[in-house]
Amino acid sequence: MPIKAHRSAKHAGTATVSIHVRDLARLFNSLDPSPFWDRDLDRDAAKFIEEEFREKRRSDTWHLHVYTQDSQATATDLQVAIEHYYARLASSARFALREEIRIGQLALVVGATVFLTCMALRAILLARARELSWALDEGLIVIGWIALWRPVELLGYGWVPLLRQRRLYDRLSQIQVTVRPTAAAGPAGTGAIAHPT
């Protein structure tokens, strides 16, 4: 996609990313039949925006400046479109996070049941035989702990990437969008210019 994008400038709690496009339609997925305000962003454009702002999570305010030759373009239309796009992604990420936690809780119940069953069986066998073969004794212990491994992973830290993604999408859905004529000079000090293909 022929987007020319300035790397962002950061000052006083504000992060700004500037993108240059010939017309606003290039920011969106051309195969998406939805109305403009509810259309998916182009994959390259969305990736660039997310990567740029992901590095600036600590900034209080995020601005997206879009420079375009499209004389019909309005900041209001683009603002609504981006808000809708990232609000939908945030909603999906929120659902995925809930599902991850729910699966983790279910896995914990199953894992704890298997663990307790293995320990109880080991205790019963020890009480009756007074001595177990090394393979059986160690096998029951290993099976019990393996059953707990997945739920511990899910509930311990498996949900963290989903939470971070959801927070990123939530913030991007509140981004402040400005549309400017392409003839205007980009913000001073924005650094290198990237040309995603």
HUBEL-V696618 format. One line per field, one symbol per residue. burial: I if it has 24 or more other C-alpha atoms within 12 Angstrom, else O. Layout:
BEGIN
burial->???
END
This chain:
BEGIN
burial->IOIIIIIIIIOOOOIIIIIIIIIIIIIIOOOOOOOIIIIIIIOIIIOIIIOIIIOIIOOOIIIIIIIIOOOOIIIOOIIIIIIIIIIOIIIOIIOOIOOIIOOIOOIIOOIIOIIOOIIOIIOOOOOOOOOOOOOOIOOIIOIIIOIIOIIIOIIOOOIOOIIOIIIIIIIIIIIIIIIIIIOOOIIOOOOOOOOOO
END
